[in-house]
Amino acid sequence: MIQRIQTLYLFLAAIISSGLIFVFYLWTNNEGAKVYALDNYWCLGLFLGSALLSLISIFRFKDRKSQFVLGRLNIILNFILLGILVYESSKVPGEISFSEKGIGILLPVFSIVCLVLANKAIKKDEDLVKSVDRLR
């Protein structure tokens, strides 16, 4: 059902992973140019993969177990993305002198929070259905 709270969390995670990567930059390099997710194909692919997993999970509302598993996979994907972003930002040339990190590095963290809240709501729905089945 589209009106459930986990749908809102999953949609928010999809917006964060697909839309905000074009708005917020990841870091600035030594020349002062802002580096976006479009400049790094690994990051772009992982961001869009995370958004796609969130959207697929929204439309799997009838099968809560697979929705929960897709949420877990998406959380793992976002942790991998966060690790890649931290690694890439730490190997920016001239890191010892100065390089400015952007808010784009925190986008996977916000997405992980939304996905954890969605999984919590999915688990709550699954427990409710199991308790009702016991009464029958």
SETI-337841 format. One record per atom (N, C-alpha, C): atom name; x, y, z; residue number from 1. Coordinates in steps of 0.001 Angstrom, whole numbers. Layout:
<atoms>
+----+---------+---------+---------+-----+
|  a |    east |   north |      up |   k |
+----+---------+---------+---------+-----+
| CA |       X |       Y |       Z | NUM |
...
+----+---------+---------+---------+-----+
</atoms>
This chain:
<atoms>
+----+---------+---------+---------+-----+
|  a |    east |   north |      up |   k |
+----+---------+---------+---------+-----+
|  N |     843 |   -1173 |       0 |   1 |
| CA |       0 |       0 |       0 |   1 |
|  C |     885 |    1232 |       0 |   1 |
|  N |     504 |    2171 |    -793 |   2 |
| CA |    1342 |    3346 |    -998 |   2 |
|  C |    1270 |    4310 |     189 |   2 |
|  N |     238 |    4276 |     995 |   3 |
| CA |      83 |    5257 |    2056 |   3 |
|  C |     813 |    4896 |    3345 |   3 |
|  N |    1575 |    3835 |    3369 |   4 |
| CA |    2289 |    3447 |    4584 |   4 |
|  C |    3511 |    4344 |    4798 |   4 |
|  N |    3961 |    4412 |    6049 |   5 |
| CA |    5059 |    5316 |    6399 |   5 |
|  C |    6371 |    4867 |    5770 |   5 |
|  N |    6569 |    3539 |    5609 |   6 |
| CA |    7824 |    3093 |    5013 |   6 |
|  C |    7929 |    3516 |    3556 |   6 |
|  N |    6801 |    3702 |    2892 |   7 |
| CA |    6836 |    4194 |    1521 |   7 |
|  C |    7395 |    5610 |    1484 |   7 |
|  N |    7007 |    6413 |    2458 |   8 |
| CA |    7536 |    7776 |    2550 |   8 |
|  C |    9044 |    7756 |    2802 |   8 |
|  N |    9496 |    6888 |    3698 |   9 |
| CA |   10925 |    6791 |    3980 |   9 |
|  C |   11697 |    6297 |    2756 |   9 |
|  N |   11162 |    5308 |    2073 |  10 |
| CA |   11837 |    4779 |     890 |  10 |
|  C |   11865 |    5818 |    -229 |  10 |
|  N |   10771 |    6560 |    -388 |  11 |
| CA |   10742 |    7603 |   -1411 |  11 |
|  C |   11731 |    8711 |   -1078 |  11 |
|  N |   11834 |    9046 |     195 |  12 |
| CA |   12802 |   10061 |     626 |  12 |
|  C |   14232 |    9589 |     367 |  12 |
|  N |   14500 |    8301 |     616 |  13 |
| CA |   15827 |    7750 |     336 |  13 |
|  C |   16112 |    7772 |   -1170 |  13 |
|  N |   15101 |    7510 |   -1990 |  14 |
| CA |   15280 |    7556 |   -3443 |  14 |
|  C |   15552 |    8984 |   -3917 |  14 |
|  N |   14870 |    9957 |   -3331 |  15 |
| CA |   15101 |   11361 |   -3688 |  15 |
|  C |   16511 |   11786 |   -3282 |  15 |
|  N |   16932 |   11374 |   -2105 |  16 |
| CA |   18281 |   11720 |   -1641 |  16 |
|  C |   19328 |   11113 |   -2564 |  16 |
|  N |   19127 |    9850 |   -2948 |  17 |
| CA |   20135 |    9155 |   -3753 |  17 |
|  C |   20126 |    9550 |   -5221 |  17 |
|  N |   18997 |   10012 |   -5730 |  18 |
| CA |   18959 |   10315 |   -7162 |  18 |
|  C |   18900 |   11801 |   -7469 |  18 |
|  N |   18218 |   12567 |   -6659 |  19 |
| CA |   18029 |   13973 |   -6983 |  19 |
|  C |   19056 |   14906 |   -6374 |  19 |
|  N |   19412 |   14658 |   -5131 |  20 |
| CA |   20288 |   15596 |   -4437 |  20 |
|  C |   21750 |   15481 |   -4855 |  20 |
|  N |   22101 |   14406 |   -5584 |  21 |
| CA |   23492 |   14281 |   -6021 |  21 |
|  C |   23824 |   15296 |   -7102 |  21 |
|  N |   22800 |   15845 |   -7745 |  22 |
| CA |   23027 |   16864 |   -8761 |  22 |
|  C |   23056 |   18256 |   -8165 |  22 |
|  N |   22605 |   18382 |   -6916 |  23 |
| CA |   22536 |   19683 |   -6254 |  23 |
|  C |   23766 |   19927 |   -5387 |  23 |
|  N |   24131 |   18939 |   -4584 |  24 |
| CA |   25233 |   19104 |   -3634 |  24 |
|  C |   26517 |   18497 |   -4194 |  24 |
|  N |   27613 |   19187 |   -3997 |  25 |
| CA |   28899 |   18679 |   -4461 |  25 |
|  C |   29529 |   17801 |   -3383 |  25 |
|  N |   30431 |   16923 |   -3823 |  26 |
| CA |   31067 |   15993 |   -2900 |  26 |
|  C |   32267 |   16624 |   -2209 |  26 |
|  N |   33134 |   17259 |   -2980 |  27 |
| CA |   34290 |   17945 |   -2423 |  27 |
|  C |   34818 |   18908 |   -3472 |  27 |
|  N |   35767 |   19745 |   -3068 |  28 |
| CA |   36447 |   20624 |   -4018 |  28 |
|  C |   37882 |   20152 |   -4151 |  28 |
|  N |   38394 |   20228 |   -5356 |  29 |
| CA |   39780 |   19805 |   -5566 |  29 |
|  C |   40720 |   20994 |   -5362 |  29 |
|  N |   42002 |   20794 |   -5649 |  30 |
| CA |   43000 |   21845 |   -5404 |  30 |
|  C |   42780 |   23087 |   -6246 |  30 |
|  N |   42229 |   22905 |   -7432 |  31 |
| CA |   41991 |   24057 |   -8307 |  31 |
|  C |   40756 |   24847 |   -7890 |  31 |
|  N |   40022 |   24361 |   -6918 |  32 |
| CA |   38822 |   25044 |   -6459 |  32 |
|  C |   37565 |   24612 |   -7195 |  32 |
|  N |   37701 |   23632 |   -8091 |  33 |
| CA |   36536 |   23141 |   -8830 |  33 |
|  C |   35756 |   22171 |   -7962 |  33 |
|  N |   34460 |   22299 |   -8003 |  34 |
| CA |   33603 |   21419 |   -7217 |  34 |
|  C |   33412 |   20100 |   -7951 |  34 |
|  N |   33569 |   19007 |   -7219 |  35 |
| CA |   33434 |   17665 |   -7795 |  35 |
|  C |   32062 |   17122 |   -7409 |  35 |
|  N |   31261 |   16832 |   -8417 |  36 |
| CA |   29924 |   16262 |   -8208 |  36 |
|  C |   29983 |   14760 |   -8453 |  36 |
|  N |   28878 |   14077 |   -8173 |  37 |
| CA |   28807 |   12628 |   -8373 |  37 |
|  C |   28891 |   12291 |   -9865 |  37 |
|  N |   28533 |   13211 |  -10732 |  38 |
| CA |   28614 |   12970 |  -12176 |  38 |
|  C |   30052 |   12811 |  -12654 |  38 |
|  N |   30989 |   13366 |  -11922 |  39 |
| CA |   32394 |   13310 |  -12320 |  39 |
|  C |   33040 |   11967 |  -11989 |  39 |
|  N |   32446 |   11207 |  -11091 |  40 |
| CA |   32980 |    9915 |  -10690 |  40 |
|  C |   31923 |    8855 |  -11000 |  40 |
|  N |   32214 |    7997 |  -11979 |  41 |
| CA |   31209 |    7050 |  -12454 |  41 |
|  C |   30852 |    5989 |  -11416 |  41 |
|  N |   31813 |    5609 |  -10566 |  42 |
| CA |   31510 |    4642 |   -9518 |  42 |
|  C |   30484 |    5221 |   -8556 |  42 |
|  N |   30706 |    6428 |   -8137 |  43 |
| CA |   29784 |    7070 |   -7201 |  43 |
|  C |   28415 |    7277 |   -7835 |  43 |
|  N |   28406 |    7708 |   -9078 |  44 |
| CA |   27138 |    7925 |   -9778 |  44 |
|  C |   26359 |    6623 |   -9904 |  44 |
|  N |   27045 |    5551 |  -10273 |  45 |
| CA |   26383 |    4258 |  -10406 |  45 |
|  C |   25832 |    3742 |   -9095 |  45 |
|  N |   26587 |    3916 |   -8017 |  46 |
| CA |   26122 |    3460 |   -6706 |  46 |
|  C |   24962 |    4304 |   -6191 |  46 |
|  N |   25016 |    5612 |   -6426 |  47 |
| CA |   23898 |    6466 |   -6028 |  47 |
|  C |   22627 |    6089 |   -6772 |  47 |
|  N |   22735 |    5923 |   -8088 |  48 |
| CA |   21560 |    5576 |   -8879 |  48 |
|  C |   21082 |    4156 |   -8592 |  48 |
|  N |   22010 |    3244 |   -8281 |  49 |
| CA |   21624 |    1894 |   -7879 |  49 |
|  C |   20851 |    1900 |   -6574 |  49 |
|  N |   21268 |    2743 |   -5654 |  50 |
| CA |   20561 |    2873 |   -4384 |  50 |
|  C |   19153 |    3430 |   -4598 |  50 |
|  N |   19039 |    4419 |   -5465 |  51 |
| CA |   17719 |    4987 |   -5761 |  51 |
|  C |   16821 |    3955 |   -6431 |  51 |
|  N |   17394 |    3168 |   -7332 |  52 |
| CA |   16617 |    2141 |   -8017 |  52 |
|  C |   16136 |    1064 |   -7039 |  52 |
|  N |   17008 |     649 |   -6125 |  53 |
| CA |   16609 |    -323 |   -5109 |  53 |
|  C |   15489 |     216 |   -4216 |  53 |
|  N |   15552 |    1491 |   -3901 |  54 |
| CA |   14493 |    2095 |   -3086 |  54 |
|  C |   13163 |    2097 |   -3833 |  54 |
|  N |   13198 |    2444 |   -5107 |  55 |
| CA |   11965 |    2466 |   -5893 |  55 |
|  C |   11399 |    1069 |   -6102 |  55 |
|  N |   12264 |      99 |   -6327 |  56 |
| CA |   11799 |   -1288 |   -6460 |  56 |
|  C |   11168 |   -1748 |   -5152 |  56 |
|  N |   11774 |   -1375 |   -4048 |  57 |
| CA |   11265 |   -1759 |   -2738 |  57 |
|  C |    9903 |   -1123 |   -2450 |  57 |
|  N |    9666 |      72 |   -2951 |  58 |
| CA |    8360 |     716 |   -2767 |  58 |
|  C |    7265 |    -114 |   -3423 |  58 |
|  N |    7531 |    -593 |   -4625 |  59 |
| CA |    6499 |   -1311 |   -5368 |  59 |
|  C |    6435 |   -2797 |   -5028 |  59 |
|  N |    7227 |   -3241 |   -4076 |  60 |
| CA |    7146 |   -4610 |   -3574 |  60 |
|  C |    6363 |   -4646 |   -2260 |  60 |
|  N |    5360 |   -3782 |   -2124 |  61 |
| CA |    4655 |   -3644 |    -853 |  61 |
|  C |    3838 |   -4874 |    -481 |  61 |
|  N |    3506 |   -5717 |   -1431 |  62 |
| CA |    2733 |   -6915 |   -1097 |  62 |
|  C |    3601 |   -8008 |    -483 |  62 |
|  N |    4879 |   -7987 |    -776 |  63 |
| CA |    5805 |   -8986 |    -245 |  63 |
|  C |    6758 |   -8285 |     720 |  63 |
|  N |    6359 |   -8235 |    1988 |  64 |
| CA |    7133 |   -7479 |    2972 |  64 |
|  C |    8510 |   -8077 |    3239 |  64 |
|  N |    8635 |   -9389 |    3113 |  65 |
| CA |    9942 |  -10014 |    3368 |  65 |
|  C |   10960 |   -9586 |    2310 |  65 |
|  N |   10562 |   -9591 |    1050 |  66 |
| CA |   11505 |   -9154 |       9 |  66 |
|  C |   11753 |   -7649 |     107 |  66 |
|  N |   10757 |   -6894 |     551 |  67 |
| CA |   10940 |   -5460 |     756 |  67 |
|  C |   11976 |   -5210 |    1852 |  67 |
|  N |   11914 |   -6015 |    2901 |  68 |
| CA |   12868 |   -5902 |    4002 |  68 |
|  C |   14276 |   -6268 |    3537 |  68 |
|  N |   14399 |   -7329 |    2730 |  69 |
| CA |   15708 |   -7765 |    2222 |  69 |
|  C |   16283 |   -6710 |    1274 |  69 |
|  N |   15444 |   -6128 |     422 |  70 |
| CA |   15919 |   -5073 |    -469 |  70 |
|  C |   16388 |   -3855 |     330 |  70 |
|  N |   15717 |   -3570 |    1427 |  71 |
| CA |   16150 |   -2470 |    2294 |  71 |
|  C |   17517 |   -2739 |    2906 |  71 |
|  N |   17733 |   -3983 |    3334 |  72 |
| CA |   19049 |   -4344 |    3887 |  72 |
|  C |   20147 |   -4244 |    2823 |  72 |
|  N |   19852 |   -4742 |    1627 |  73 |
| CA |   20828 |   -4634 |     537 |  73 |
|  C |   21140 |   -3180 |     210 |  73 |
|  N |   20118 |   -2360 |     255 |  74 |
| CA |   20316 |    -938 |     -16 |  74 |
|  C |   21164 |    -283 |    1070 |  74 |
|  N |   20982 |    -693 |    2317 |  75 |
| CA |   21818 |    -158 |    3407 |  75 |
|  C |   23271 |    -563 |    3191 |  75 |
|  N |   23509 |   -1822 |    2825 |  76 |
| CA |   24877 |   -2279 |    2554 |  76 |
|  C |   25473 |   -1505 |    1386 |  76 |
|  N |   24681 |   -1280 |     338 |  77 |
| CA |   25149 |    -521 |    -822 |  77 |
|  C |   25530 |     904 |    -425 |  77 |
|  N |   24744 |    1505 |     454 |  78 |
| CA |   25061 |    2860 |     901 |  78 |
|  C |   26299 |    2904 |    1787 |  78 |
|  N |   26534 |    1851 |    2585 |  79 |
| CA |   27776 |    1801 |    3360 |  79 |
|  C |   28987 |    1665 |    2442 |  79 |
|  N |   28862 |     872 |    1387 |  80 |
| CA |   29945 |     755 |     403 |  80 |
|  C |   30185 |    2099 |    -263 |  80 |
|  N |   29109 |    2779 |    -628 |  81 |
| CA |   29221 |    4102 |   -1244 |  81 |
|  C |   29876 |    5102 |    -297 |  81 |
|  N |   29505 |    5046 |     960 |  82 |
| CA |   30107 |    5943 |    1941 |  82 |
|  C |   31602 |    5673 |    2084 |  82 |
|  N |   31987 |    4402 |    2094 |  83 |
| CA |   33402 |    4054 |    2153 |  83 |
|  C |   34167 |    4550 |     940 |  83 |
|  N |   33582 |    4405 |    -242 |  84 |
| CA |   34235 |    4893 |   -1464 |  84 |
|  C |   34373 |    6407 |   -1426 |  84 |
|  N |   33345 |    7096 |    -964 |  85 |
| CA |   33415 |    8562 |    -890 |  85 |
|  C |   34473 |    9034 |      97 |  85 |
|  N |   34563 |    8369 |    1236 |  86 |
| CA |   35587 |    8751 |    2219 |  86 |
|  C |   36975 |    8480 |    1665 |  86 |
|  N |   37141 |    7333 |     989 |  87 |
| CA |   38433 |    7011 |     394 |  87 |
|  C |   38795 |    8011 |    -696 |  87 |
|  N |   37856 |    8308 |   -1572 |  88 |
| CA |   38130 |    9252 |   -2663 |  88 |
|  C |   38427 |   10651 |   -2140 |  88 |
|  N |   37722 |   11062 |   -1101 |  89 |
| CA |   37956 |   12412 |    -581 |  89 |
|  C |   39275 |   12499 |     180 |  89 |
|  N |   39743 |   11374 |     716 |  90 |
| CA |   41008 |   11421 |    1447 |  90 |
|  C |   42208 |   11348 |     515 |  90 |
|  N |   42020 |   10876 |    -696 |  91 |
| CA |   43143 |   10813 |   -1621 |  91 |
|  C |   43177 |   11988 |   -2595 |  91 |
|  N |   42387 |   13019 |   -2297 |  92 |
| CA |   42425 |   14223 |   -3113 |  92 |
|  C |   43820 |   14813 |   -3021 |  92 |
|  N |   44440 |   15134 |   -4144 |  93 |
| CA |   45793 |   15705 |   -4093 |  93 |
|  C |   45823 |   16989 |   -3266 |  93 |
|  N |   46822 |   17125 |   -2454 |  94 |
| CA |   46953 |   18304 |   -1615 |  94 |
|  C |   46104 |   18229 |    -359 |  94 |
|  N |   45743 |   17036 |      37 |  95 |
| CA |   44893 |   16863 |    1208 |  95 |
|  C |   45561 |   17407 |    2464 |  95 |
|  N |   46872 |   17376 |    2488 |  96 |
| CA |   47579 |   17855 |    3668 |  96 |
|  C |   47377 |   19353 |    3839 |  96 |
|  N |   47372 |   20087 |    2736 |  97 |
| CA |   47208 |   21530 |    2853 |  97 |
|  C |   45753 |   21901 |    3115 |  97 |
|  N |   44862 |   21636 |    2132 |  98 |
| CA |   43465 |   22015 |    2335 |  98 |
|  C |   42612 |   21482 |    1194 |  98 |
|  N |   41531 |   20872 |    1535 |  99 |
| CA |   40492 |   20563 |     556 |  99 |
|  C |   39169 |   20573 |    1301 |  99 |
|  N |   38188 |   21145 |     679 | 100 |
| CA |   36905 |   21329 |    1334 | 100 |
|  C |   35955 |   20192 |     973 | 100 |
|  N |   35417 |   19540 |    1998 | 101 |
| CA |   34436 |   18489 |    1776 | 101 |
|  C |   33068 |   19130 |    1620 | 101 |
|  N |   32257 |   18560 |     753 | 102 |
| CA |   30908 |   19072 |     551 | 102 |
|  C |   29888 |   18264 |    1330 | 102 |
|  N |   28667 |   18735 |    1331 | 103 |
| CA |   27599 |   18027 |    2032 | 103 |
|  C |   27218 |   16756 |    1296 | 103 |
|  N |   27630 |   16626 |      54 | 104 |
| CA |   27320 |   15433 |    -725 | 104 |
|  C |   27892 |   14162 |    -137 | 104 |
|  N |   28948 |   14270 |     637 | 105 |
| CA |   29530 |   13092 |    1278 | 105 |
|  C |   28580 |   12537 |    2343 | 105 |
|  N |   27730 |   13377 |    2910 | 106 |
| CA |   26798 |   12928 |    3941 | 106 |
|  C |   25488 |   12377 |    3370 | 106 |
|  N |   25275 |   12467 |    2071 | 107 |
| CA |   24035 |   11967 |    1484 | 107 |
|  C |   23808 |   10474 |    1741 | 107 |
|  N |   24834 |    9601 |    1647 | 108 |
| CA |   24579 |    8195 |    1990 | 108 |
|  C |   24179 |    7991 |    3451 | 108 |
|  N |   24664 |    8838 |    4339 | 109 |
| CA |   24295 |    8726 |    5754 | 109 |
|  C |   22811 |    9039 |    5925 | 109 |
|  N |   22334 |   10103 |    5266 | 110 |
| CA |   20916 |   10451 |    5337 | 110 |
|  C |   20055 |    9354 |    4723 | 110 |
|  N |   20543 |    8784 |    3646 | 111 |
| CA |   19824 |    7697 |    2993 | 111 |
|  C |   19767 |    6464 |    3895 | 111 |
|  N |   20863 |    6157 |    4580 | 112 |
| CA |   20894 |    5013 |    5505 | 112 |
|  C |   19892 |    5215 |    6635 | 112 |
|  N |   19797 |    6420 |    7157 | 113 |
| CA |   18839 |    6700 |    8229 | 113 |
|  C |   17411 |    6460 |    7735 | 113 |
|  N |   17090 |    6945 |    6542 | 114 |
| CA |   15746 |    6729 |    5988 | 114 |
|  C |   15475 |    5245 |    5763 | 114 |
|  N |   16472 |    4516 |    5287 | 115 |
| CA |   16287 |    3088 |    5024 | 115 |
|  C |   16130 |    2284 |    6313 | 115 |
|  N |   16848 |    2658 |    7358 | 116 |
| CA |   16702 |    1977 |    8648 | 116 |
|  C |   15301 |    2227 |    9208 | 116 |
|  N |   14812 |    3449 |    9097 | 117 |
| CA |   13457 |    3746 |    9564 | 117 |
|  C |   12413 |    2985 |    8749 | 117 |
|  N |   12639 |    2867 |    7449 | 118 |
| CA |   11716 |    2107 |    6598 | 118 |
|  C |   11724 |     631 |    6982 | 118 |
|  N |   12903 |      71 |    7200 | 119 |
| CA |   12978 |   -1338 |    7598 | 119 |
|  C |   12325 |   -1579 |    8958 | 119 |
|  N |   12448 |    -617 |    9838 | 120 |
| CA |   11808 |    -740 |   11145 | 120 |
|  C |   10283 |    -762 |   10990 | 120 |
|  N |    9758 |      82 |   10118 | 121 |
| CA |    8309 |     110 |    9882 | 121 |
|  C |    7841 |   -1156 |    9167 | 121 |
|  N |    8647 |   -1675 |    8254 | 122 |
| CA |    8304 |   -2927 |    7559 | 122 |
|  C |    8260 |   -4071 |    8561 | 122 |
|  N |    9229 |   -4124 |    9447 | 123 |
| CA |    9269 |   -5169 |   10472 | 123 |
|  C |    8060 |   -5063 |   11400 | 123 |
|  N |    7672 |   -3853 |   11729 | 124 |
| CA |    6512 |   -3639 |   12582 | 124 |
|  C |    5240 |   -4141 |   11890 | 124 |
|  N |    5094 |   -3867 |   10596 | 125 |
| CA |    3946 |   -4369 |    9833 | 125 |
|  C |    3944 |   -5896 |    9773 | 125 |
|  N |    5097 |   -6474 |    9562 | 126 |
| CA |    5203 |   -7932 |    9480 | 126 |
|  C |    4826 |   -8573 |   10817 | 126 |
|  N |    5269 |   -7993 |   11914 | 127 |
| CA |    4913 |   -8512 |   13236 | 127 |
|  C |    3414 |   -8380 |   13499 | 127 |
|  N |    2808 |   -7295 |   13039 | 128 |
| CA |    1376 |   -7105 |   13202 | 128 |
|  C |     584 |   -8159 |   12429 | 128 |
|  N |    1007 |   -8444 |   11206 | 129 |
| CA |     324 |   -9453 |   10401 | 129 |
|  C |     481 |  -10837 |   11029 | 129 |
|  N |    1660 |  -11136 |   11556 | 130 |
| CA |    1872 |  -12428 |   12209 | 130 |
|  C |    1006 |  -12569 |   13460 | 130 |
|  N |     841 |  -11502 |   14220 | 131 |
| CA |      14 |  -11571 |   15426 | 131 |
|  C |   -1460 |  -11741 |   15082 | 131 |
|  N |   -1912 |  -11166 |   13990 | 132 |
| CA |   -3296 |  -11324 |   13562 | 132 |
|  C |   -3526 |  -12731 |   13048 | 132 |
|  N |   -2509 |  -13319 |   12379 | 133 |
| CA |   -2639 |  -14672 |   11878 | 133 |
|  C |   -2731 |  -15684 |   13023 | 133 |
|  N |   -2136 |  -15391 |   14147 | 134 |
| CA |   -2212 |  -16292 |   15293 | 134 |
|  C |   -3620 |  -16346 |   15875 | 134 |
|  N |   -4341 |  -15253 |   15750 | 135 |
| CA |   -5693 |  -15201 |   16307 | 135 |
|  C |   -6707 |  -15987 |   15479 | 135 |
|  N |   -6416 |  -16207 |   14208 | 136 |
| CA |   -7366 |  -16922 |   13351 | 136 |
|  C |   -7436 |  -18375 |   13642 | 136 |
+----+---------+---------+---------+-----+
</atoms>
